[in-house]
Amino acid sequence: MKKLAAPLKKGTPTVVAVSRHPLHPMLVTFPIALLVCAPASDLAFLLFDDPFWARMSLWLLGVGTLMGTLAGTTGAIELLAVGGIRRRAAAWNHFVMGTMLLAVGFTNWSWRVSDPVGGIVPLGIYLSLLGIVLVGFTGWMGGKLVFEDEVGIK
């Protein structure tokens, strides 16, 4: 008879922290805010036809992707270093969607870097909207890890 695996315990500790406060949740607020604001500045560019908004989108995407890389690095270290996190499907879903989000953000930024105004329509808009969808799903999985599985709580 095959043994069933023991259920995962809640309250998985963190290893990347300052005074026991996990760094990953502190860092993710920046890319979330920046990448969600990029489509808003794209819309402002379309409405007002002011190149300022195109440059703003470029900066939001670049800094959002850079901060996302920092947040993702701390999250990846947690994922690989802590067995209680590594054994959770939600952690792997969060990791894969976060990686996809960073790839979309970087692609969107690199598409626009040589021509911030010309890079917005239509591909830049599509990538920005895809970024919002990925932020939502990635955040949902991250929230599941914290609020349901209590990852980083102990």
Residue pairs with C-beta under 8 A, 6 or more apart in sequence:
8 84
8 87
8 88
8 149
9 84
10 149
10 150
10 153
11 150
11 153
11 154
12 82
12 84
12 85
12 149
12 150
12 151
12 152
12 153
12 154
13 82
13 84
13 152
13 154
14 20
14 22
14 24
14 78
14 82
14 151
14 152
14 154
15 77
15 78
15 81
15 82
16 22
16 23
16 24
16 74
16 77
16 78
16 81
17 23
17 152
22 74
22 78
22 152
23 74
24 71
24 74
24 75
24 78
24 152
25 142
25 146
25 152
27 67
27 70
27 71
27 74
28 68
28 71
28 75
28 139
28 142
30 63
30 64
30 67
30 68
30 71
31 64
31 65
31 67
31 68
31 71
31 101
31 105
31 135
32 135
32 139
33 64
34 60
34 61
34 63
34 64
34 67
35 60
35 61
35 64
35 65
35 68
35 101
35 105
35 131
35 132
35 135
36 131
36 132
36 135
37 60
38 57
38 60
38 61
38 64
38 108
38 128
38 131
39 125
39 128
39 129
39 131
39 132
41 53
41 54
41 56
41 57
41 60
42 53
42 54
42 57
42 120
42 124
42 125
42 128
44 50
44 53
44 56
45 51
45 53
45 54
45 57
45 117
45 120
46 120
46 121
51 116
51 117
54 112
54 116
54 117
54 119
54 120
55 116
57 112
57 116
57 120
57 124
57 128
58 109
58 112
58 113
58 116
58 119
61 105
61 108
61 109
61 112
61 128
62 109
62 113
64 105
65 102
65 105
65 106
65 109
68 98
68 101
68 102
68 105
69 102
71 98
72 98
72 99
72 102
75 94
75 95
75 98
76 95
78 85
78 152
79 85
79 86
79 91
79 92
79 95
80 86
84 151
85 91
85 145
85 151
88 145
88 149
88 151
90 141
90 144
90 145
90 148
90 149
91 141
91 145
91 151
93 141
94 138
94 141
94 142
94 144
94 145
97 134
97 137
97 138
97 141
98 138
100 134
101 131
101 134
101 135
101 138
104 127
104 130
104 131
104 134
105 131
107 127
108 124
108 127
108 128
108 131
111 119
111 123
111 124
111 127
112 119
112 120
112 124
113 119
145 151
145 152
146 152
146 153
